[in-house]
Amino acid sequence: MPGLLRGMARTAVVAGTATAVSNRVSRRQGNRWASKQAAPQQQEEAEPAPQRTDTNTKLAQLRELAQLRDSGVLDEAEFELQKSQILNS
């Protein structure tokens, strides 16, 4: 009987240790995966997307620019420079 009890106790200790180690490994892996997934999200949040000017606003700016060129306020080089800035924004 003492041998049987000792064997059962040993089995319980081994099973309990294995369960504890398995749970610890799972938690550590879960934390690693969570931190890896959170890192790209933090970068995305830290870097706001550049504001893009919508097409209608660009067209209105180009029309105003063309009117300034036609009226003689801007020369052709100034017009082209401003136009490229508007189109690249």
Buried (B, 14 or more C-beta within 10 A) or exposed (E): EEEEEEEEEEEEEEEEEEEEEEEEEEEEEEEEEEEEEEEEEEEEEEEEEEEEEEEEEBEEBBEEBEEBBEEEEBEEEEBEEBBEEBEEE
